[in-house]
Amino acid sequence: MGLLSNFLFLLVKIMRNLPLFILIVLVSICRPVSAETLQLGATGTVKIDLLPQWKTKVFSNYTKAGVEYQIELKAPDGVKASGAITIGVGAKDFPMTKEIFEKLVDGYSKRVLERSVEKKADFRPFNVKKGTGKYCVLTDSEVNEKNSASNQYRQAALFFAFFDRGEYLIAMILVDDVKSRDFPKIKDMMSTIEPKLALPSSAKAQLGKTGKGVSIGTSASKVAILLPSADISQKDDNIGGGTSRPGYFYCTEPKAGIIVSGWIEPVERFRHSSVKAMWEEEVSRKTRAMANMAPKDVAFQKVNEWEVILYDQAMPVDKLSNSHIRANLMKDGSWIDLHLSLTGQGSSAEMRKKLLDYLRDVKIQKAQAR
Protein backbone atom coordinates (compact mmCIF):
# COMPACT_ATOMS: atom_id res chain seq x y z
CA MET A 1 0.00 0.00 0.00
CA GLY A 2 1.36 3.45 -0.89
CA LEU A 3 2.36 6.07 1.61
CA LEU A 4 -0.65 8.27 0.95
CA SER A 5 -2.91 5.31 1.56
CA ASN A 6 -1.24 4.93 4.93
CA PHE A 7 -1.61 8.67 5.62
CA LEU A 8 -5.36 8.20 5.69
CA PHE A 9 -4.98 6.12 8.82
CA LEU A 10 -1.99 8.06 10.14
CA LEU A 11 -4.03 11.25 10.28
CA VAL A 12 -6.73 9.70 12.42
CA LYS A 13 -4.09 7.89 14.48
CA ILE A 14 -2.54 11.24 15.36
CA MET A 15 -5.94 12.66 16.33
CA ARG A 16 -6.84 9.75 18.56
CA ASN A 17 -3.45 8.78 19.96
CA LEU A 18 -4.15 5.13 19.11
CA PRO A 19 -1.98 2.56 17.32
CA LEU A 20 -2.64 2.16 13.60
CA PHE A 21 -3.82 -1.45 13.85
CA ILE A 22 -6.34 -0.52 16.57
CA LEU A 23 -7.76 2.18 14.36
CA ILE A 24 -8.25 -0.18 11.42
CA VAL A 25 -10.28 -2.52 13.64
CA LEU A 26 -12.36 0.36 14.94
CA VAL A 27 -13.17 1.52 11.43
CA SER A 28 -14.23 -1.97 10.40
CA ILE A 29 -16.80 -2.30 13.19
CA CYS A 30 -18.38 1.14 13.02
CA ARG A 31 -22.09 1.32 12.45
CA PRO A 32 -23.41 2.82 9.21
CA VAL A 33 -25.17 6.20 9.51
CA SER A 34 -27.52 8.38 7.48
CA ALA A 35 -26.42 9.29 3.97
CA GLU A 36 -27.04 13.02 4.50
CA THR A 37 -27.31 13.80 8.22
CA LEU A 38 -24.91 11.94 10.44
CA GLN A 39 -26.43 11.49 13.89
CA LEU A 40 -23.82 11.87 16.60
CA GLY A 41 -25.83 10.80 19.63
CA ALA A 42 -26.48 13.50 22.19
CA THR A 43 -23.58 15.60 20.89
CA GLY A 44 -25.19 16.80 17.64
CA THR A 45 -25.18 16.22 13.91
CA VAL A 46 -23.05 16.70 10.83
CA LYS A 47 -24.73 17.41 7.52
CA ILE A 48 -23.08 16.39 4.28
CA ASP A 49 -24.45 16.08 0.75
CA LEU A 50 -23.00 12.72 -0.19
CA LEU A 51 -22.32 11.88 -3.80
CA PRO A 52 -24.47 9.05 -5.21
CA GLN A 53 -23.65 5.63 -3.71
CA TRP A 54 -20.97 6.99 -1.38
CA LYS A 55 -21.13 5.55 2.13
CA THR A 56 -20.00 6.72 5.57
CA LYS A 57 -19.04 5.16 8.87
CA VAL A 58 -18.58 7.09 12.11
CA PHE A 59 -16.81 6.52 15.41
CA SER A 60 -16.08 8.90 18.27
CA ASN A 61 -13.29 9.83 20.64
CA TYR A 62 -13.78 11.79 23.86
CA THR A 63 -10.77 13.60 25.28
CA LYS A 64 -10.11 16.00 28.11
CA ALA A 65 -10.12 18.79 25.51
CA GLY A 66 -13.45 17.97 23.85
CA VAL A 67 -14.97 15.47 21.46
CA GLU A 68 -13.98 14.31 17.98
CA TYR A 69 -15.75 12.20 15.37
CA GLN A 70 -13.93 10.30 12.66
CA ILE A 71 -15.91 9.72 9.47
CA GLU A 72 -14.77 7.20 6.89
CA LEU A 73 -15.81 7.94 3.31
CA LYS A 74 -16.13 4.98 0.96
CA ALA A 75 -16.53 5.54 -2.76
CA PRO A 76 -18.67 3.25 -4.97
CA ASP A 77 -17.20 0.74 -7.38
CA GLY A 78 -15.67 2.47 -10.37
CA VAL A 79 -14.50 5.52 -8.40
CA LYS A 80 -10.92 5.21 -7.19
CA ALA A 81 -11.04 7.38 -4.10
CA SER A 82 -11.40 7.12 -0.34
CA GLY A 83 -11.19 9.45 2.59
CA ALA A 84 -11.26 10.12 6.31
CA ILE A 85 -12.69 13.19 8.00
CA THR A 86 -12.17 14.32 11.59
CA ILE A 87 -14.73 16.76 12.97
CA GLY A 88 -14.38 18.03 16.51
CA VAL A 89 -15.23 20.69 19.04
CA GLY A 90 -13.44 21.82 22.16
CA ALA A 91 -14.87 21.53 25.65
CA LYS A 92 -16.28 24.61 27.36
CA ASP A 93 -13.19 24.98 29.47
CA PHE A 94 -10.84 23.93 26.64
CA PRO A 95 -12.26 25.85 23.64
CA MET A 96 -10.67 25.41 20.23
CA THR A 97 -9.59 28.80 18.89
CA LYS A 98 -8.62 29.68 15.36
CA GLU A 99 -5.04 30.29 16.49
CA ILE A 100 -4.77 26.83 18.10
CA PHE A 101 -6.35 25.26 15.04
CA GLU A 102 -3.78 26.86 12.72
CA LYS A 103 -1.02 25.30 14.80
CA LEU A 104 -2.70 21.91 14.39
CA VAL A 105 -2.90 22.46 10.64
CA ASP A 106 0.83 23.22 10.48
CA GLY A 107 1.66 20.10 12.48
CA TYR A 108 -0.43 17.70 10.37
CA SER A 109 0.74 19.22 7.10
CA LYS A 110 4.42 18.85 8.02
CA ARG A 111 3.99 15.14 8.77
CA VAL A 112 2.60 14.52 5.30
CA LEU A 113 4.92 16.92 3.49
CA GLU A 114 7.96 14.94 4.58
CA ARG A 115 6.90 12.07 2.32
CA SER A 116 5.46 14.04 -0.58
CA VAL A 117 6.94 15.11 -3.90
CA GLU A 118 6.05 18.77 -3.34
CA LYS A 119 7.68 19.27 0.11
CA LYS A 120 5.59 22.44 0.42
CA ALA A 121 1.86 22.97 0.88
CA ASP A 122 0.20 25.23 -1.67
CA PHE A 123 -3.05 26.03 0.13
CA ARG A 124 -6.10 27.14 -1.78
CA PRO A 125 -9.43 28.29 -0.33
CA PHE A 126 -12.50 26.08 -0.36
CA ASN A 127 -15.92 27.28 0.67
CA VAL A 128 -17.63 25.92 3.78
CA LYS A 129 -20.89 26.92 5.39
CA LYS A 130 -20.43 29.34 8.30
CA GLY A 131 -16.67 29.10 8.43
CA THR A 132 -13.40 29.29 6.51
CA GLY A 133 -11.59 26.47 4.74
CA LYS A 134 -8.48 25.68 2.75
CA TYR A 135 -6.98 22.64 1.04
CA CYS A 136 -3.80 21.49 -0.65
CA VAL A 137 -2.86 18.58 -2.91
CA LEU A 138 0.22 16.41 -2.34
CA THR A 139 1.72 13.62 -4.44
CA ASP A 140 3.05 10.34 -3.07
CA SER A 141 6.70 9.95 -4.06
CA GLU A 142 6.54 6.14 -3.85
CA VAL A 143 3.52 5.32 -6.04
CA ASN A 144 4.21 4.94 -9.74
CA GLU A 145 1.64 6.64 -11.97
CA LYS A 146 1.34 3.69 -14.33
CA ASN A 147 1.65 0.82 -11.87
CA SER A 148 -0.44 1.90 -8.89
CA ALA A 149 -2.47 -0.95 -7.40
CA SER A 150 -6.18 -0.81 -6.59
CA ASN A 151 -5.42 0.09 -2.97
CA GLN A 152 -2.76 2.69 -3.80
CA TYR A 153 -3.36 6.36 -4.50
CA ARG A 154 -0.97 8.81 -6.11
CA GLN A 155 -2.36 11.99 -4.59
CA ALA A 156 -3.94 13.22 -1.38
CA ALA A 157 -5.98 16.34 -0.80
CA LEU A 158 -5.78 17.71 2.73
CA PHE A 159 -8.82 19.76 3.79
CA PHE A 160 -8.94 22.04 6.84
CA ALA A 161 -11.85 24.16 8.05
CA PHE A 162 -12.70 26.18 11.15
CA PHE A 163 -16.37 26.95 11.74
CA ASP A 164 -17.90 30.02 13.37
CA ARG A 165 -19.34 27.97 16.28
CA GLY A 166 -15.92 26.56 17.17
CA GLU A 167 -16.08 23.21 15.37
CA TYR A 168 -13.15 22.19 13.19
CA LEU A 169 -12.54 19.81 10.29
CA ILE A 170 -9.41 17.95 9.21
CA ALA A 171 -9.74 15.57 6.28
CA MET A 172 -7.70 13.57 3.81
CA ILE A 173 -9.12 12.49 0.45
CA LEU A 174 -7.08 9.97 -1.54
CA VAL A 175 -7.30 9.91 -5.34
CA ASP A 176 -5.11 8.93 -8.27
CA ASP A 177 -5.40 12.27 -10.05
CA VAL A 178 -7.00 15.52 -8.86
CA LYS A 179 -7.49 16.40 -12.54
CA SER A 180 -9.94 13.53 -12.93
CA ARG A 181 -13.64 14.26 -13.30
CA ASP A 182 -14.35 12.84 -9.83
CA PHE A 183 -12.21 15.17 -7.73
CA PRO A 184 -14.13 18.44 -8.37
CA LYS A 185 -17.30 16.64 -7.27
CA ILE A 186 -15.58 15.39 -4.15
CA LYS A 187 -14.34 18.90 -3.36
CA ASP A 188 -17.87 20.23 -3.75
CA MET A 189 -19.10 17.51 -1.39
CA MET A 190 -16.57 18.62 1.21
CA SER A 191 -17.93 22.16 0.98
CA THR A 192 -21.38 20.96 2.06
CA ILE A 193 -20.19 19.70 5.44
CA GLU A 194 -21.99 21.54 8.23
CA PRO A 195 -21.32 20.36 11.79
CA LYS A 196 -23.53 21.28 14.70
CA LEU A 197 -21.91 19.91 17.83
CA ALA A 198 -22.69 20.69 21.45
CA LEU A 199 -19.80 21.98 23.53
CA PRO A 200 -19.21 19.20 26.09
CA SER A 201 -18.22 19.90 29.65
CA SER A 202 -14.89 18.35 30.58
CA ALA A 203 -16.45 16.92 33.81
CA LYS A 204 -13.20 15.73 35.34
CA ALA A 205 -13.29 12.99 37.96
CA GLN A 206 -12.88 14.31 41.50
CA LEU A 207 -11.95 12.39 44.65
CA GLY A 208 -13.10 13.27 48.14
CA LYS A 209 -12.74 11.68 51.58
CA THR A 210 -15.80 10.95 53.69
CA GLY A 211 -16.41 9.22 56.97
CA LYS A 212 -17.39 6.09 55.06
CA GLY A 213 -14.56 5.97 52.53
CA VAL A 214 -13.36 7.76 49.40
CA SER A 215 -15.89 9.07 46.87
CA ILE A 216 -15.26 9.50 43.14
CA GLY A 217 -17.62 11.61 41.05
CA THR A 218 -17.86 14.32 38.41
CA SER A 219 -19.71 17.61 38.27
CA ALA A 220 -21.90 16.24 35.48
CA SER A 221 -22.91 12.94 37.12
CA LYS A 222 -25.86 12.37 39.43
CA VAL A 223 -24.12 9.41 41.06
CA ALA A 224 -20.74 8.83 42.69
CA ILE A 225 -18.63 5.80 43.57
CA LEU A 226 -17.90 5.22 47.26
CA LEU A 227 -14.76 3.10 47.71
CA PRO A 228 -14.31 1.17 50.98
CA SER A 229 -10.91 2.78 51.56
CA ALA A 230 -9.72 5.00 54.38
CA ASP A 231 -7.13 6.52 52.09
CA ILE A 232 -6.28 6.34 48.43
CA SER A 233 -3.57 7.79 46.19
CA GLN A 234 -4.65 9.41 42.91
CA LYS A 235 -2.33 9.42 39.91
CA ASP A 236 -2.33 11.06 36.49
CA ASP A 237 -2.13 8.13 34.08
CA ASN A 238 -3.33 9.70 30.81
CA ILE A 239 -1.66 7.67 28.06
CA GLY A 240 -4.35 8.20 25.43
CA GLY A 241 -7.28 6.00 24.42
CA GLY A 242 -9.70 5.36 27.31
CA THR A 243 -7.36 7.08 29.80
CA SER A 244 -7.99 10.44 28.11
CA ARG A 245 -11.72 10.35 28.80
CA PRO A 246 -12.89 13.39 30.78
CA GLY A 247 -14.21 11.28 33.67
CA TYR A 248 -11.20 8.97 33.89
CA PHE A 249 -9.56 8.24 37.23
CA TYR A 250 -6.57 6.16 38.31
CA CYS A 251 -5.61 5.53 41.93
CA THR A 252 -4.07 2.95 44.23
CA GLU A 253 -5.42 1.47 47.45
CA PRO A 254 -2.25 1.14 49.55
CA LYS A 255 -3.62 -1.20 52.22
CA ALA A 256 -5.09 -3.80 49.85
CA GLY A 257 -2.59 -3.17 47.06
CA ILE A 258 -5.42 -2.84 44.55
CA ILE A 259 -5.22 -0.51 41.56
CA VAL A 260 -8.56 1.25 41.04
CA SER A 261 -9.21 2.93 37.70
CA GLY A 262 -12.03 3.61 35.25
CA TRP A 263 -14.38 6.40 34.31
CA ILE A 264 -17.74 8.01 34.95
CA GLU A 265 -19.36 9.19 31.72
CA PRO A 266 -22.82 10.07 30.37
CA VAL A 267 -24.67 6.86 29.53
CA GLU A 268 -25.00 8.02 25.88
CA ARG A 269 -21.31 7.31 25.46
CA PHE A 270 -21.85 3.59 25.96
CA ARG A 271 -22.32 2.66 22.29
CA HIS A 272 -22.52 -1.13 22.55
CA SER A 273 -25.39 -3.58 22.61
CA SER A 274 -24.10 -5.09 25.86
CA VAL A 275 -21.10 -5.17 28.19
CA LYS A 276 -20.09 -8.50 26.68
CA ALA A 277 -20.16 -6.99 23.19
CA MET A 278 -17.95 -4.13 24.39
CA TRP A 279 -15.51 -6.61 25.90
CA GLU A 280 -15.32 -8.76 22.77
CA GLU A 281 -14.62 -5.69 20.65
CA GLU A 282 -11.82 -4.52 22.95
CA VAL A 283 -10.22 -7.97 23.21
CA SER A 284 -10.20 -8.28 19.42
CA ARG A 285 -8.47 -4.92 19.20
CA LYS A 286 -5.84 -5.69 21.84
CA THR A 287 -4.96 -9.16 20.62
CA ARG A 288 -4.39 -7.83 17.13
CA ALA A 289 -1.97 -5.37 18.68
CA MET A 290 -0.14 -7.80 20.97
CA ALA A 291 -1.01 -11.47 21.07
CA ASN A 292 0.65 -11.93 24.46
CA MET A 293 -1.79 -9.40 25.94
CA ALA A 294 -4.76 -11.67 25.36
CA PRO A 295 -6.69 -12.10 28.65
CA LYS A 296 -6.82 -15.58 30.19
CA ASP A 297 -9.60 -17.48 31.95
CA VAL A 298 -12.30 -14.92 31.21
CA ALA A 299 -15.54 -15.23 33.19
CA PHE A 300 -18.73 -13.16 33.32
CA GLN A 301 -20.95 -12.74 36.35
CA LYS A 302 -23.29 -10.36 38.17
CA VAL A 303 -22.18 -8.78 41.47
CA ASN A 304 -24.84 -6.62 43.10
CA GLU A 305 -25.71 -4.08 40.37
CA TRP A 306 -22.47 -4.61 38.44
CA GLU A 307 -21.95 -6.49 35.18
CA VAL A 308 -18.57 -8.06 35.92
CA ILE A 309 -15.80 -9.48 33.74
CA LEU A 310 -13.00 -11.42 35.47
CA TYR A 311 -9.74 -12.22 33.71
CA ASP A 312 -6.00 -12.73 34.24
CA GLN A 313 -2.93 -11.50 32.42
CA ALA A 314 0.20 -13.57 31.90
CA MET A 315 3.15 -12.70 34.15
CA PRO A 316 6.87 -13.25 33.41
CA VAL A 317 7.34 -14.71 36.90
CA ASP A 318 5.56 -18.03 37.51
CA LYS A 319 4.81 -17.45 41.20
CA LEU A 320 2.99 -14.16 40.54
CA SER A 321 -0.65 -13.77 39.55
CA ASN A 322 -2.15 -10.72 37.88
CA SER A 323 -5.95 -10.69 38.15
CA HIS A 324 -8.47 -8.12 36.97
CA ILE A 325 -12.11 -7.21 37.35
CA ARG A 326 -13.92 -4.99 34.86
CA ALA A 327 -17.25 -3.89 36.37
CA ASN A 328 -19.84 -1.85 34.44
CA LEU A 329 -22.96 -0.13 35.68
CA MET A 330 -25.56 2.17 34.07
CA LYS A 331 -27.46 4.30 36.57
CA ASP A 332 -29.25 7.67 36.63
CA GLY A 333 -27.87 8.72 33.26
CA SER A 334 -24.27 7.72 34.03
CA TRP A 335 -22.04 4.92 32.76
CA ILE A 336 -19.52 3.71 35.32
CA ASP A 337 -16.67 1.50 34.13
CA LEU A 338 -14.65 0.35 37.15
CA HIS A 339 -11.40 -1.58 36.73
CA LEU A 340 -9.79 -3.34 39.71
CA SER A 341 -6.46 -5.13 39.40
CA LEU A 342 -4.17 -6.94 41.80
CA THR A 343 -0.74 -8.52 41.41
CA GLY A 344 0.80 -10.75 44.06
CA GLN A 345 2.03 -14.14 45.12
CA GLY A 346 -0.79 -16.63 45.24
CA SER A 347 -3.24 -18.29 42.93
CA SER A 348 -5.57 -16.62 40.51
CA ALA A 349 -8.50 -17.78 42.64
CA GLU A 350 -7.06 -16.00 45.68
CA MET A 351 -6.47 -12.78 43.76
CA ARG A 352 -9.98 -12.84 42.28
CA LYS A 353 -11.57 -13.41 45.67
CA LYS A 354 -9.83 -10.33 47.07
CA LEU A 355 -11.02 -8.24 44.12
CA LEU A 356 -14.59 -9.52 44.37
CA ASP A 357 -14.68 -8.90 48.13
CA TYR A 358 -13.51 -5.33 47.51
CA LEU A 359 -16.09 -4.79 44.73
CA ARG A 360 -18.94 -6.03 46.94
CA ASP A 361 -18.09 -3.24 49.38
CA VAL A 362 -18.12 -0.55 46.70
CA LYS A 363 -21.29 1.55 46.92
CA ILE A 364 -23.06 3.79 44.44
CA GLN A 365 -24.51 6.87 46.05
CA LYS A 366 -26.23 10.09 45.09
CA ALA A 367 -23.65 12.66 44.05
CA GLN A 368 -23.09 15.64 46.31
CA ALA A 369 -23.12 19.14 44.84
CA ARG A 370 -19.62 19.99 43.57
N, C-alpha and C positions, 0 to 999 in steps of 0.2 A: 504494500500500500504506500502511496506517495506521501511526502511530508505534509502537503496541504490537507490530505485526507486525515492525517493524524492531528493536524491543528484543530480540526473540528472538535475533537475530544479534548485536546490540550486546553483550549479556551475554557470549556466548562470545568475542566479539572482545576484550573487556576481559581475560578470563581468559587468552587465548592471545597477546595482543599481536600480532595479525595483522590486516591490512586486511580489511574486510568482504567484498569480492569474493573474496578468497582463501578465506575461510571457507566461502562458499557453494559453491565448487568442491569443497572438501574434503568437505563434507557429501554432495554428490552422488555421490562416488565411494566412500563408505565401504561396507564389506562388511556384509551382514546378519548378525545374530547370533541366538542362541537366544531364544525367546519368554519364557523364565522365568529362566534363569541366563545372564547375559552373561559370556562367557569373555574375560578380559583378558590373554591370553598368560601369561607367567610371573609377572605382577604379582598376579593374584588373580581374583576374581569379584565380580559384583554381582547379587544376587537381586532380582527384581521380579515381582509377580503382575500380568501385563499383562491389561488388559481384552480381551474377545473381539475378534479381528481387528485389534488395534493392532499396529504394527510398530516396530522399533527399528533404529537404525544407530549405530555407535560409532566414534570415532577418538580418538587419544591425543595428549598433549603432555607431553614431558619437560622439566623446568626444573631450574635449580640448586637450587630449593627443594623438589623432589619430583616427583610425577607426577599428571596430571589426565586424566580421561576425559570426553569430551563425548558425550552420548547424545541423539540426536534421536528424539522420539516422533511418530509419524504415526498419526492417527486414521483409522478406516475411513470409507468414503463414508456420508454421512448424519449424521456427527458433526462439527460445526464446531468443531474444536479442534486445537491442535498444541502442541508444547512442546520445550524443550531443557533437559537436565539436565547439570550439571557435578559430577562426583564426584572427589575428590582425596585425597591423603595427603602429608604432609610427609616429607622425607628424614630419616634418623636424626640428622644434624647440623643440620637445619633443621626441627624438629618444629612442626606446627601446634598451637597452643594455643587454648583456648576464648576467651581474651582477644584474641588476634590475629584469630580468626575473627569475633568481634563487630565489630571494626573494619572487616573486609571487608564484612560485612553492611551496616554504616552507609554505606560508600562506594557500594556497588551500589544501595542503596535511593535514595540522594540523586539519582543519575543519572536514575533512572526517575521519581522524584517531580517533578522539574522540569517534566516534560511531561504530568503527570497532572492530572485534575480535583481530586483530593483534596488534593494538596500535603502530605500527612502520612500516614505509614504507621500503620495501626491493626493491629498484630500480634496474631494469635491463635495459641494452641498447636495443633500437630498431632502426633499420636503417631508415633514411629518406634521401630524395634526397637533396643534397646541404645544409646539416645542421646536427645537433646532436639531438638525442632523447633518452628518457628513459621512462619506465613505471613501475608501481607496481600493485599488485592485493590485494584487501582488501575484507574481508568477513563481511556481515551484521550480527550483533549479534542478531537481532530480527526476522530473517526469518528462519523458521524451514526447514531443508533440505527436509523432506518428505511431508510437508504440504504447500509448497509455492504456492500461487495463480498464475493465469495467468499473473497478472500485478505486481508480486513480483519477485525480483531477489536476489539470495544469494550473488553474488559477483560483484564487480566493478573493472574494470581495468582503472587506471588513466594514460593517455598518455600526455607527455610534449615534445615539440620540439622547438628548436630555429634555424632559418634558416640564411644562410650566408648573405642574403639581408636585414635582420632585422625583417622579419616576425616571428611570434610565434604561437604556437599551444597548446591549452589546451583542453583535451577531456576526457569524461567519457563513457565507454562502459559497459553496464549492461548485465550480463549473469548469468545463474544458476551455471555453473561449467566451469572454464577455462580449465579443462582437457577434455572437450567435443571436438568433431571433428570440431565444428564450430569456436571455438575461435582462433586456429592458422590461419585460413583463414581471420578472422576479423583483426588479428594483421598484417597480410601481407597487407591487404587493407589499413590499417593506414599508412604503410610504403610508399605507393604510393602517398600520399598527397604531392602536390607541389604547394604552393601558389606563385602568382606573383602579388603583390599589389603595387600600386603607393603610394609614401609617400605624404600624403595630407598636405597642408599648414594649420596651425591652424586658420588663417584669423579671428582674434578676431574682434568683433564689436568695433568701435571707435566713440566717440561723439566729435563734434566740433561746436562752436558757429559761426554764420554768422550774417550779417546784417538783414537777413530775417527770422532767427529762429535758431533751433538746428538741425544739420545734423547727421545722423547715417549711417555709411558705414563700409565696410571692405576692406582690401588691395586687396582681390581677386575679388570683385564685380565691375561691370561697372556702377552700379547705386547706389544711396544713398537716404535715406528717409530724407525729410526736414519737421521737426515738427514745427507747428505754435506757438512756445513757446519762450519767451525771455530768459528764464532760465529753467534748468531742473536738477534734482538730480539723478545721476547714482548710482545704488547699485549692489553689488555682491550677486546674489540670486541663486547660483548654488546648487540645491538640487537633482541633478540627472535627468534622463529622458531627456526631451526636453531642460531643463535648462542647460545641460552640452554641448549643441551643440557649436561648435566653434564660430558661428556668433550670439550667444544669447546676448540679452541686456535686462536690467530691470531698469526702471527709473520712477520717479514721477514728475508730472507737478504740482508744488505747488499752482499756481493761480487757476487752474480749479479743482484741487484735483483728477486728472485722473492718474491712473497707466498705464504706457506705457511699454509694453514688447513684446518680439518676437524674430525673428532671420532673418538673411540674409544668404542664403545658395546657393550653385550651384543648378540650376534647376534639375539636374540629381537626386538630393536627394529627390525630390517629387515623391514618388513611388505609387501614387494612380491614379485611373482613372479619378477622379474629386475631387474638394474640398468637395462636399457633401459626397462622399465615404470616404474621410479621416475623416470627422466629425463623421460619423456613426460608423466607426471603433473605434475612440477614446471614444465616448460616451459608446459604448458597454463595453469597457475596464474599464472605470471609474465606471460605475454603478455596475459592478460585484464586484469591490473593495469596494465601499461604496454607498449603494442605496440612501442615503440622499444627495449625491453629484450630482444626476441626474439633468441636466439643465432643466429649465422650460420655457415654452412659446417661443420655438425656431422658428426663422423665417429666411428665406434666401432672400437676395436681392442684387442688383448690385448698387454700389456707385462709380461713375466715372469709374476707371479701376479696382476697387476692387471687388472680390467675397466675400460677407459679410454674416456672420452668427451672428444673434442677439439672446441673451438668458439671463436669469436671474438665480441667485442662491438663494436658501432659506436662510433667515436670522433669527436668534433667537429672534430678536426684531421686532415686527409687523410694527412699524412706519418707519423702514429702508428698503430701496431697494438696491439691489446689481445687477447691470446690466453690461453686457459684450458685446463687439463686437470682433469678430475674422475675420480679413480681410486678404485675400490672393491675391497675385499678382505674375505673372510670366513675367519677362521682361529682355531682353538683357542677357539671360543666368543665371539670378538670380531668386530665389524663396524667396519672402518676406512674412513672416507670422507675422502680426501685431495684437497684442492683447491689447485692451483698456478696462479698467474696472473702475467703479465709484460706490461708496457707499455713500448714503446720505438719508436725510429725503425727502420724496416726492414719487411720483408714479413711477412705472416702465417706463411709457411713457415719463415722464419728464427726467429721467436718460438716456434713450435711445436717446432722442432728443439731449441732450448735447454731447453724444458720437458721434452721427452721424454728428453733426455740426463740431466737432473737426476733424473727419476723412475727411470731405469734404475739409478742409483746409490743410490737409497733402499733400505734393507734392513729386513726384518722379523725381529726377534730375540726370544728368550725374555725376558720381563720380569724385572727384578731385584726383589728384595724391597724394598718401599717403606715 
